[in-house]
Amino acid sequence: MTIRKPLAIVAVGGNALIRDDHHLSIPDQYEAVTESATHIADMIAAGWNVVLTHGNGPQVGFILRRSELAAQEVAPVPLDYAVGDTQGAIGYMFQKALTNELHRRGIDRRVVAVVTQTCVSTDDPAFRNPAKPVGAFLDEATAKKRQAELGWTLMEDAGRGWRRTVPSPEPLEIIERDVIASLLAQGCVVIACGGGGIPVVRKNGKLSGVEAVIDKDLASALLAQELKADLLLIPTGVEQVAVNFGTPQQRWLDTMSVSEARDLIAQGQFGAGSMLPKVEAILRFVSHTGPDGHAGEGLITSPAAIKPALERRTGTWITP
């Protein structure tokens, strides 16, 4: 009798590849990827099947900025193509780093990166309210200058600086879901839904790309739901989620039920530009129970703490 390995969707943020303003190059990003790969390999060694998803906010911003600077020489890159570009580049980095790390450990698993499309609705209100930050953090003066010159919409992002904003519609369907499931069944480690997936809409039975960026945590939650995953893991900058963060009353959380998490959201405990979208994405997944009664769990922790967190020694678990 073959025992099914548990399946985890691991959603790594695009900012995790950017350590600081002095480490923006491709070699710098690859160095950060290789560090993340060691923690993913720990999961695989412990018996998990893994689909790795990743953000791309800074990297899409870099592509768009290069496009603007080269506008007199070459045609601009549409936003959906920029997302596709980052899926290939970041997927390649993770594919190479994970393959090398698994080989070093003597683990025979193929790593495959899948260019992934995510279907959205043309009627999504996000297209009238561009609110998703992309690109590098800018000081206010530079941001306002680009707003005047390029027509950008802007937001101040969690005290870290100003960023360009673009539409972020709700993910409705992962187009390559069945392909991803097939690769998992063959024993592959899959990298998918980069940047939340390339946003597409269906028009008269045909797929068309749209100018938007999909939240990678929401897309990861949808993928986890569609694949009936056991775990949605979102690595972040802290080992556990806290309430009353940054105050003398700060308290780290080991676990949260769905109802407890919703109460804390209603109290405004989680930052809109940091922890809130992670908790909300996990709630979508954990709250969903399939026809067979299957329900998964969510985990938020730092990359370095993934191994002990999976052993229930740290991290914040969100359970049905």
N, C-alpha and C positions, 0 to 999 in steps of 0.2 A: 504493500500500500504506500503510495506516494503522499507525503505530507506537504500540503501547500505552504509555501513560504509567505509570510506576511508582506503586504505591499505598502510602501511608504512613498508619498509624494513629498519631495524636499524642495522648497521654494527659496532659492538663494537670491538676495537682492542685488540689483545692478551696482549699488553703491558699495557693496562688499568687495568689489574689484578695485575700488578707488580708495587707497589708504589715506591719502591727503593730497593737497594741491601740488605737492612735489613728486608725486608718484602717479602720473597720468598716462605714461607711455604704455605701449602694448607689452613690452617685457615686464614692466611693473605690474600690469594687470594679470599677466600670466603667472607671475610669482604668487599673487594673491589666490589665483585659481588653484595652483598646486597645493597651497595650504588647505584650502577647502576640500580638495580631493582626498586628502588623508582622512578627514572626518567622514566623508561619504564612504570611503573604502572600509572604515571601521564598521559601518552599518552593514555593508555587503558581507564582510567577514563574519558578522554576527548572525547572518542568515536572512537578511532582509532582501526582498526585491525592491528596486529603487527606480523611480522616475524623477529625474532632476529637472526642475524648471528654474528659470532665472529671470531677473529683471534686466533692464537695458536703458534706464533713464539717462544716465550720463553719456553712455555710448551713442544713443540716438542723437543726443544734443551735439556731440562732437561731429557726427556725420552731417547734420543739418548746418552746423557752423562752417564746416569745410565747403559745403555746397554753396553757402552764401558768399564766401570769400572767393570762390572760383566761378561765380555766376557769369563773368565776362568771357570765360573760356569754355565751359561745359554746361550742359543742361542741368537744372536743379534736380535733386533726388526727392521724389514724393515720399511722404511720411511712411506709407505702408511698405515701400521698398526699403526705406531705411531700417524698419523693423526686421525685414527679411535679411538685410545685410548683417545686422547684429546677431540674428539667430545663427547665421553661418559662422561668423567670427568667434563669438563667445562659445557656441556649441563646439567648434573646433578646439578651442582652448581646453574646455572641460573634457572633451573626448580624448585628447592627447594626454592630459594630466591623469585622468582616471585610468586609462589604459596602462600608462607607465606605472602607476601606483599599484594597480592590481597585479601586474606582471611581477613587480618587485616582491609582492607578498606570495607569489605562486598561486594566485587565484585565476582560474581560466574562465573569464567572462568577457563577452564582446560588448563594446560600448558604441552606441549608435545615436547620432544626433539627427532629429527629424525636423525639417522645416514645417512649421505648424500654422494652420490658419484657424482663426476663431470667428465664428459668425456673430454678427451684431445686427440690430435693427436700424433701418434708415430713420425711423421715427424716434429714436432714443433722444431724450431731452439734453443729453450731454453735448450734442452737436451745437446746441444753442448756448452752452455754458462751458467753455473750455477751462477745465479745472485741474488737469493732470500735469504735475511738474515734470519737465524733461530738461536734460542738459546740465551743465555745470552750475554751481552756485556763483552768483554774481553780487557785487556790491550794488547798492541802490542806484548810484549815479550811472554806472555802466548799464544796468538793466533798463533804466528809464530812457537812456540814449537809444538803445536798440528798439525799445517800444516805439519811440518817435520815428526812427529810421525804417523799421521793418514791419511795423504794425503788430508786434507781439502783444499777447495778453500775458500778465505777470502775476506772481504771488510771492509773498514772503513765506519761506518754508522753515517752520519750526525753529526760528532764531538762527538758522545757519546761513541765511543770505536769500537773494531773490533768484527765481527761476522762471523760465518760460513755461506757459501752460498751453495744453492742447486738449481736444475733446477726449473723454474716456468713457465710451459706452459700455453697457452691461454685456458680459459674455453670455451667449445663449447656447452655443454648440461648439465643441472641438471637432473640426472637420476630420482630422486624422486620428480620431479616437480608436477606431478599429485596427488601424495599422500599428499604433502604439501597443494595443492589447496583444496583437499577434507577435510583436517583437518580444514583449515580456514573456509570452508563452514559450518562446524559443530560448529563454534564459538570458536575454540581453539586458544590459543596463541602458536605459533610454533617457536621452536629453530631449525635452520637448517644450512646447508652449513658451519659448523664449520671448521675453517682453510681454507676456500675456497672450502671445499669438499674433500673427498678422491679421489686422481687422479687415473682414470682408463682409459683404452683404449679398443676398441672393436677389437677382433681378431677372425675371422671366426664365428661371431655371439656371441662370449662369452666375458664377461668383465674380464679384468686382471688389477691388480694394478700395478702402476709404481712408481719408486723412484723419487718423486717430491713433491713440495708444491705449491698450487695454491693461487694466490693473493686473499685474502678474499674480497677486495673491488670490484675487477673485477667480481668475482663469484656472489657477492651480486647484482651488476649491471645487470648481466645476469638473475639472479633470478627475480629481480624487473621487468625486461623487459618481461620475460616469464609469470609472474603472472599479468601483466598489473597493476602494483602498481601505486599509486598516488604520492608516495614520497620515495626517497632514502635518508636516514639520516645517516650521518657518524659523530659520536661524535669524538672529538679530544681534544687536550690540550688547545686550545684557543677558545674564544667565537665567534670570527669572523676571516675570512681570511684577510690577509693584503698584500698590495703591498709595495715594498721597505722596507721589514721587517727588523727591527733592525737598521734602519737609521733615521736621523732627518726628512726624507721625508715619513716616514711610514704612511700609510693610511688604515684604516679598511674599508672593503667592506660590504655594506648591501645586494647588489644584483649583479649578473653578468648574462648577456645573454650568450648563447653558443658562439657567435662570440667574445664577449669581453673576455671570459675565454680563448679562443684559442689564441687571441692576447697576453694576459698576459703570457701564456705558452711559446709562441714564443719569448717573451722578457726575459725569464728565471726568472720570478718572483717567482716561486714556487720551494721549495727545493725538489730535486729528492728523498731523503730518508724520506720526511715528508709530505708536503702538495700536491706535484705534483700528486702522485698516487691517492689521494682522489679526486682531481678535475678531473683527467682524467676518473676515474671510473664513476663519476656522469655525465660527458659529454656523455659517451657512452649511459647511460640510458636516459638522457634528450633529446639527439639528435634522439632517436628512436621514430618514430611514427608508431603505428600499423595500420593495414588495416582499422580499425574503426575510425582512426583519434586520438586515445588516445595517449596522451603524458604526462609524469609525470614531477615532479620538484625534485630538489636536495637541500639538506640543510647540511651545515657544521657548527657545533657549539660545545661548551663544554657540557658534560653531565649535569652539574648543570643548564645550560641555555636552556635546551630542551623545557621546558614548556613556557617561554616567547618567545623563538624563534618560536614556532609553532603559537604563537599569533602575529607573525610578528613584535615583539618588539626588536629583536636582531638576531644574527646569520647571516650567508651569504647564501642567496638563489641563486640558479642557475636555470634559467628558459629557456624554449625554445625560 
